[in-house]
């Protein structure tokens, strides 16, 4: 392996980052991790993108960056923090990459580049984010496109994943599993809310593929090809864990009204599990298509049911910790 094979991974200590770094090393690619929470080492840099400069990057710098670092928990932070970390952090990374001679960037954006609602969005649709998180990701996409066109020969791939779930997940899918295990989960308004998603192991495979694919597009959606609903998720979890849970349905307006007082005393939603934004996310569709993945011949290794079964196996048959 040469330095041309090396990869710099931002957000290397995060949920996706840890799995990606592990996989890259397993297939023999040199990796340098960069994360504000990294344990400093020869192949790991403890750095914050919001203060990054070119001098902070290794020399010689790997020619490829997989840019995962972001504030992604939503709700969870004040509005400005999303833009400071996701947009401004990306701008600083691009400036440093320019000086360091980086020629290839793979960026994880988000399906929240689109407003939630009863429509299915493709890669070519106009982004209309209605949250600070989604808006900051859209800004980051444009910053990266500006970096790409600034010099000939630069390459950019943007990946907009749906809900990424699997081993190490501390997000909504983990909450759903624990809620079902205790009989404390309810559908909000309806059972057919679409929540586009992808299993962690397939997400990692796609990122590795996009490091050097020669496909025709610069933007890809990372989700199952067919829409998956919350009911589909519940059914797959029931099969994987051997349960027979049948959640009740709570009226949307009632649930939203009940959650509103929690937002008044805790606007970022860090102290309580209940928050109006979480209620909205359980009720509103986030439905994106992944038609372009077929153009590069990528298919998921795990079906939805197989993904949850594999996750349970990774947990030793118990619940995600």
C-alpha positions as a printed Julia matrix, in Angstrom:
321×3 Matrix{Float64}:
   0.0     0.0     0.0
   1.15    3.54   -0.79
   0.14    6.94    0.49
  -2.19    7.14   -2.53
  -4.24    4.36   -0.9
  -4.46    6.17    2.46
  -7.69    7.65    3.74
  -8.34   10.39    6.31
 -11.63    9.86    8.14
 -13.2    12.76   10.01
 -15.58   11.78   12.8
 -13.55    8.6    13.21
 -14.68    8.1    16.83
 -18.36    8.35   15.92
 -21.01    5.73   15.25
 -20.3     5.29   11.53
 -16.67    6.39   11.76
 -15.56    3.61   14.09
 -17.03    0.94   11.81
 -15.61    2.54    8.68
 -12.1     2.83   10.13
 -12.22   -0.79   11.29
 -13.38   -2.0     7.87
 -10.76    0.01    5.97
  -8.02   -1.45    8.13
  -9.39   -4.96    7.64
  -9.12   -4.58    3.86
  -5.58   -3.23    4.21
  -6.01    0.49    3.56
  -3.94    2.91    5.68
  -6.25    5.12    7.74
  -5.77    8.29    9.76
  -8.67    9.17   12.06
  -9.63   12.72   13.0
 -12.13   13.4    15.76
 -12.55   15.82   18.65
 -12.96   12.77   20.91
 -10.16   10.63   19.43
  -7.52    9.09   21.64
  -4.32   10.67   20.26
  -2.12    8.15   18.43
   0.1     7.83   15.38
  -2.98    7.13   13.26
  -5.53    9.24   15.17
  -5.67   13.02   15.54
  -7.63   14.71   18.3
  -8.86   17.79   16.46
 -11.99   19.93   16.23
 -13.01   20.94   12.71
 -14.29   24.3    13.94
 -10.68   25.36   14.59
  -8.89   23.23   11.98
  -6.02   24.61    9.86
  -3.85   23.03    7.2
  -1.02   22.72    9.72
  -3.16   20.28   11.72
  -3.35   17.71    8.91
  -0.69   15.0     8.59
   2.14   15.43    6.1
   1.96   13.98    3.61
  -1.83   14.13    3.85
  -3.85   11.22    2.48
  -5.29   12.22   -0.91
  -8.75   10.98    0.11
 -10.95   12.27    2.92
 -14.17   10.61    4.07
 -15.91   13.44    5.87
 -18.29   12.07    8.52
 -17.8    14.56   11.37
 -21.0    16.42   12.25
 -23.49   17.32   14.93
 -26.25   14.92   13.96
 -28.4    14.41   17.05
 -31.6    16.38   16.49
 -32.97   17.76   18.74
 -29.88   18.08   20.91
 -28.15   21.4    20.28
 -28.89   25.09   19.78
 -29.54   26.02   16.14
 -26.26   27.91   15.69
 -24.18   24.93   16.77
 -25.32   22.87   13.77
 -24.1    25.52   11.34
 -20.87   26.18   13.28
 -19.95   22.48   13.23
 -21.48   21.13   10.03
 -21.09   24.09    7.65
 -18.23   26.16    9.09
 -16.35   22.99   10.05
 -16.65   21.78    6.46
 -15.43   25.14    5.13
 -12.33   24.91    7.31
 -11.76   21.32    6.21
 -11.93   22.37    2.56
  -9.43   25.18    3.12
  -7.04   22.78    4.84
  -7.6    20.12    2.15
  -6.81   22.7    -0.54
  -3.43   23.5     1.01
  -2.67   19.82    1.71
  -3.31   18.7    -1.86
  -6.35   16.5    -1.19
  -8.03   15.47   -4.46
 -10.9    13.21   -3.36
 -13.64   13.75   -0.76
 -16.58   11.51    0.16
 -19.1    13.4     2.3
 -22.01   12.1     4.34
 -24.84   14.59    4.15
 -28.37   13.62    5.25
 -31.86   12.89    4.0
 -32.81   15.88    6.16
 -31.61   18.01    3.24
 -35.3    17.66    2.4
 -38.28   18.76    4.46
 -40.28   15.94    5.99
 -43.63   15.32    4.35
 -45.81   13.11    2.13
 -43.52   12.95   -0.89
 -40.67   10.82   -2.18
 -37.49   12.74   -2.98
 -34.79   11.82   -5.49
 -31.14   12.85   -5.7
 -31.98   15.47   -8.33
 -34.72   17.17   -6.3
 -34.17   20.64   -4.89
 -33.12   20.62   -1.23
 -35.61   22.35    1.05
 -34.42   21.52    4.56
 -36.67   22.75    7.36
 -34.35   22.05   10.31
 -31.03   23.53   11.39
 -29.4    20.14   11.0
 -30.66   19.67    7.44
 -29.91   23.27    6.48
 -26.34   23.02    7.77
 -25.81   19.85    5.76
 -27.08   21.54    2.6
 -24.66   24.4     3.2
 -21.84   21.89    3.63
 -22.76   20.26    0.3
 -22.43   23.59   -1.5
 -19.14   24.39    0.24
 -17.76   21.06   -0.97
 -19.0    21.6    -4.52
 -17.19   24.95   -4.53
 -14.01   23.15   -3.37
 -14.39   20.57   -6.14
 -14.7    23.0    -9.05
 -11.9    25.28   -7.79
  -9.17   23.07   -9.3
  -9.19   20.5   -12.12
  -9.04   16.83  -11.21
 -10.85   17.04   -7.89
 -13.48   14.43   -7.14
 -16.48   14.63   -4.82
 -19.13   12.12   -3.78
 -22.05   13.18   -1.56
 -24.01   10.49    0.29
 -27.37   11.33    1.84
 -28.19    8.42    4.15
 -31.51    7.75    5.75
 -31.59    6.57    9.35
 -28.39    4.56    9.85
 -28.86    1.81   12.42
 -26.89   -1.08   13.81
 -24.25   -2.01   16.4
 -23.24    1.01   18.45
 -26.38    2.99   17.58
 -27.51    5.36   20.32
 -30.29    6.94   18.28
 -33.94    6.42   17.41
 -33.74    2.77   16.31
 -32.16    1.83   19.62
 -34.91    3.79   21.42
 -37.51    1.94   19.37
 -36.11   -1.47   20.31
 -35.93   -0.6    24.01
 -39.4     0.96   23.9
 -40.88   -2.18   22.35
 -39.1    -4.4    24.87
 -40.8    -2.51   27.71
 -44.16   -2.03   26.01
 -43.6     1.74   25.98
 -43.66    2.49   22.28
 -46.71    3.84   20.47
 -47.33    4.82   16.88
 -47.9     8.55   16.54
 -51.01    9.16   14.45
 -50.46    6.24   12.05
 -48.48    3.09   11.41
 -47.4     3.84    7.84
 -45.02    6.74    8.44
 -42.12    6.2     6.0
 -38.66    6.28    7.56
 -35.99    5.62    4.95
 -33.06    3.77    6.48
 -29.92    1.72    5.88
 -28.06   -0.82    8.0
 -24.67    0.29    9.31
 -22.7    -2.48    7.6
 -24.23   -1.64    4.23
 -23.55    2.06    4.79
 -19.87    1.28    5.4
 -19.71   -0.86    2.27
 -21.18    1.99    0.23
 -18.73    4.56    1.58
 -15.8     2.31    0.69
 -17.28    1.78   -2.78
 -17.64    5.53   -3.34
 -14.02    6.26   -2.43
 -13.01    5.25   -5.94
 -16.08    4.39   -8.02
 -16.29    5.74  -11.56
 -20.06    6.12  -11.58
 -21.92    8.88  -13.38
 -23.2    10.83  -10.38
 -21.83   12.94   -7.54
 -24.79   12.5    -5.17
 -26.32    9.26   -3.92
 -29.08    8.4    -1.45
 -28.26    5.56    0.92
 -31.52    3.79    1.81
 -33.4     0.61    1.01
 -34.8     0.7    -2.55
 -38.39    0.3    -1.33
 -39.89    2.65    1.3
 -39.84    1.23    4.82
 -42.46    2.28    7.38
 -42.36    2.38   11.15
 -44.67   -0.65   11.09
 -42.09   -2.46    8.94
 -39.42   -1.64   11.51
 -41.59   -2.89   14.38
 -42.4    -6.13   12.54
 -38.71   -6.75   11.73
 -37.71   -6.11   15.36
 -40.44   -8.48   16.57
 -39.09  -11.21   14.28
 -35.46  -10.61   15.26
 -36.06  -10.62   19.02
 -38.87  -13.19   18.99
 -41.49  -10.78   20.34
 -45.14  -10.24   19.49
 -45.56   -6.57   20.37
 -48.57   -4.64   19.01
 -48.13   -0.94   19.83
 -51.21    1.22   20.14
 -51.69    4.38   18.09
 -51.8     7.75   19.85
 -53.41   10.75   18.06
 -50.72   13.04   16.66
 -52.12   16.32   18.02
 -52.55   14.83   21.48
 -48.97   13.53   21.54
 -47.59   16.84   20.23
 -49.5    18.83   22.85
 -48.33   16.51   25.63
 -44.7    16.93   24.55
 -44.75   20.72   24.19
 -44.14   21.54   27.89
 -40.93   19.52   27.8
 -39.55   21.78   25.06
 -40.31   24.88   27.15
 -38.09   23.74   30.01
 -35.53   21.92   27.83
 -35.41   23.4    24.27
 -32.47   21.24   23.02
 -34.19   18.07   24.25
 -31.2    16.75   26.18
 -32.81   16.17   29.6
 -35.98   14.27   28.7
 -36.84   11.54   26.23
 -40.0    13.4    25.22
 -39.75   16.38   22.86
 -42.09   17.81   20.17
 -39.44   17.28   17.5
 -39.23   13.56   18.32
 -43.02   13.36   18.07
 -42.88   15.03   14.65
 -40.21   12.61   13.48
 -42.42    9.66   14.44
 -45.34   11.1    12.47
 -43.89   12.78    9.38
 -42.51   10.87    6.4
 -38.83   11.05    5.52
 -38.94    9.25    2.19
 -36.03    9.35   -0.26
 -35.33    7.14   -3.26
 -32.02    5.4    -3.95
 -32.38    4.76   -7.69
 -28.85    5.97   -8.46
 -27.26    3.14   -6.45
 -28.28    0.79   -9.25
 -26.13    2.84  -11.64
 -23.0     1.76   -9.76
 -24.27   -1.77   -9.17
 -24.62   -1.37   -5.41
 -27.15   -3.5    -3.55
 -27.67   -3.92    0.18
 -26.28   -7.12    1.66
 -28.93   -7.12    4.42
 -32.7    -6.91    4.07
 -34.51   -5.01    6.84
 -35.28   -8.25    8.72
 -31.77   -9.6     8.2
 -30.31   -6.33    9.44
 -32.16   -6.44   12.76
 -31.37  -10.16   13.13
 -27.69   -9.42   12.56
 -27.81   -6.54   15.04
 -29.3    -8.82   17.68
 -26.57  -11.37   17.02
 -23.95   -8.63   17.43
 -25.57   -7.87   20.81
 -25.15  -11.48   21.91
 -28.91  -12.03   21.71
 -29.7    -9.2    24.14
 -30.74   -5.58   23.71
 -28.48   -2.89   22.23
 -26.5    -1.18   24.96
